[in-house]
């Protein structure tokens, strides 16, 4: 199943109560997942049964559970202890989930590219804010970042470089990209990307809950 190419139009800026999740319709659960993670059909398929069958003390608990599931999948399909009968296609759902993240600092294509129908990435509002300091600025740095994105994706086909930016500048991020490309370890990349996407999700939860609190106390 491929990653979603469009953001969920029904996503709301407020998270439902954690105890209510098992009772919510699929559309509401998908909207909630799309607030925490980048939209991905494969993540929806993985997470919906978990949200239906387990109870969580908090959203952090939910994110930790999904992180552990993804790490188990990574170990089963591509780690040193992977099942020898697993086919190469078994990695695709995991890679689709990790590949749903936008390229860091990717600039919007020029008008000419849009007219020619080149594929454009659609960023969630959260990603736009998280990557704000990586966009614009020195054109030479932007070109270097774009080149690193291309090199990373050539090194690890099917993956996107995923990192919890957490306010760090473009120079620091590019150093980390260089390190991970030079390491050349696909399994380590899968694990690092899974942890990063879950760190991003936890940060989004904190911000959404803060916004909800401020809205109710206004």
C-alpha positions in Angstrom: 0.0 0.0 0.0 1.4 3.3 -1.0 1.9 6.4 1.1 -0.9 9.0 1.0 -0.2 11.7 -1.5 -2.6 14.2 0.0 -3.1 15.5 3.5 -6.2 14.4 5.2 -8.8 17.2 4.7 -10.7 16.4 7.8 -7.7 16.7 10.2 -8.5 18.9 13.2 -6.0 21.0 15.2 -7.2 19.3 18.4 -6.5 15.8 19.7 -9.4 13.8 20.9 -9.2 12.4 24.5 -6.9 9.5 24.6 -9.5 7.2 26.3 -12.0 7.9 23.5 -9.8 6.5 20.7 -11.2 2.9 20.6 -14.7 4.3 20.2 -14.0 6.7 17.3 -14.8 6.0 13.6 -11.9 5.2 11.3 -12.0 8.7 9.7 -11.4 10.3 13.1 -8.6 8.0 14.0 -6.9 8.6 10.7 -7.2 12.4 11.2 -5.6 11.9 14.6 -2.7 9.9 13.2 -2.3 12.5 10.5 -1.8 15.2 13.2 0.9 13.2 14.8 2.7 11.7 11.8 3.0 12.4 8.1 -0.1 11.0 6.3 0.6 7.4 5.2 -1.9 4.7 4.1 0.6 2.1 5.4 0.8 3.7 8.8 -3.0 3.9 8.9 -3.2 0.1 8.1 -0.7 -0.7 10.9 -2.0 1.7 13.5 -5.8 1.4 13.3 -5.9 -2.2 14.7 -3.6 -1.1 17.6 -5.8 2.0 18.4 -8.9 -0.3 18.3 -7.5 -3.0 20.6 -5.2 -1.3 23.1 -5.8 1.3 25.8 -3.2 4.1 26.3 -2.5 6.2 29.4 -1.4 9.1 27.2 -0.5 10.0 23.6 3.2 9.5 24.5 2.2 6.0 25.4 0.5 5.5 22.1 3.6 6.9 20.2 5.9 4.6 22.1 3.8 1.6 21.3 3.7 2.4 17.5 7.5 3.1 17.6 8.1 -0.4 19.1 5.9 -2.0 16.5 7.8 -0.3 13.7 11.1 -1.3 15.2 9.9 -4.9 15.4 8.9 -4.8 11.8 12.2 -3.3 10.8 14.1 -6.1 12.7 11.8 -8.8 11.1 12.2 -7.6 7.5 15.7 -6.3 7.2 17.7 -6.7 10.4 20.4 -9.2 11.1 17.8 -11.5 12.6 15.3 -11.1 9.7 13.3 -14.1 8.6 15.2 -15.7 5.7 11.9 -16.4 3.9 11.0 -12.7 3.9 10.9 -11.2 0.3 12.4 -7.8 -0.6 8.9 -6.5 -1.0 8.3 -7.0 2.7 10.2 -3.8 3.4 7.9 -1.6 1.2 5.2 -0.8 3.8 7.9 0.3 6.3 9.8 2.3 3.7 6.5 3.9 2.5 5.9 5.1 6.1 9.4 6.5 6.5 9.3 7.9 2.9 6.1 9.8 3.7 8.2 12.5 5.3 8.9 15.6 3.1 12.5 16.3 2.0 14.1 18.6 4.5 14.3 22.2 3.3 12.8 21.3 -0.1 11.8 24.5 -1.9 8.5 24.9 -3.6 9.0 24.0 -7.4 9.1 27.1 -9.7 6.0 28.0 -11.6 7.4 26.5 -14.8 7.8 23.1 -13.0 4.2 23.3 -11.7 2.9 24.1 -15.2 4.8 21.0 -16.6 3.1 18.9 -14.0 6.1 17.9 -12.0 5.2 16.2 -8.7 5.1 18.5 -5.7 5.4 17.6 -2.1 2.5 18.6 0.1 3.6 19.5 3.6 1.5 19.3 6.7 1.1 22.5 8.7 3.3 20.9 11.4 6.1 20.2 8.8 6.0 23.7 7.5 6.6 25.1 11.0 9.2 22.4 11.9 11.2 23.1 8.8 10.8 26.9 8.7 14.5 27.6 9.6 15.6 25.2 6.8 13.9 27.1 4.0 15.1 30.2 2.3 18.4 31.8 3.4 21.6 31.2 1.5 20.9 29.8 -1.9 24.2 27.9 -2.0 23.3 26.2 1.3 19.8 25.4 -0.1 21.4 23.8 -3.2 23.8 21.8 -1.0 20.9 20.5 1.1 19.0 19.5 -2.0 22.0 17.6 -3.3 22.4 15.8 0.1 18.7 14.8 -0.1 19.3 13.3 -3.5 22.5 11.6 -2.4 20.7 10.2 0.7 17.8 8.8 -1.4 20.2 7.3 -3.9 22.1 5.6 -1.0 18.9 4.3 0.6 16.3 3.8 -2.1 12.8 4.1 -0.8 13.7 6.1 2.3 13.7 9.8 3.1 16.1 11.4 5.5 14.1 11.8 8.7 15.3 13.8 11.7 13.8 15.7 14.6 15.0 19.2 13.6 14.2 20.6 17.1 15.3 24.1 16.2 18.7 23.2 14.8 20.1 25.1 11.8 20.7 23.9 8.3 24.5 23.5 8.9 24.0 21.1 11.8 21.3 19.1 9.9 23.6 18.8 6.8 26.4 17.5 9.0 24.1 14.8 10.3 23.0 13.9 6.8 26.6 13.5 5.7 27.3 11.3 8.7 24.4 9.0 8.0 25.1 8.8 4.2 28.7 7.9 4.9 27.7 5.3 7.5 25.8 3.5 4.7 23.9 1.2 7.1 20.3 0.7 5.9 19.2 -1.1 9.1 20.6 1.7 11.2 18.8 4.3 9.0 15.5 2.5 9.4 15.9 2.5 13.2 17.0 6.1 13.4 14.2 7.3 11.1 11.6 5.4 13.1 12.8 7.0 16.4 13.0 10.4 14.7 9.5 10.3 13.4 8.2 9.3 16.8 10.2 12.1 18.5 8.6 14.5 16.0 5.1 13.0 16.9 5.8 13.5 20.6 6.8 17.1 20.0 3.6 17.7 18.0 1.5 16.2 20.8 3.1 18.6 23.3 2.4 21.6 21.1 -1.2 20.6 20.2 -2.0 20.0 23.9 -0.5 23.3 24.8 -2.6 25.1 22.1 -5.7 23.3 23.2 -5.1 24.4 26.8 -4.5 28.0 25.8 -7.7 28.0 23.7 -9.8 26.7 26.5 -8.4 29.1 29.0 -8.7 32.2 26.8 
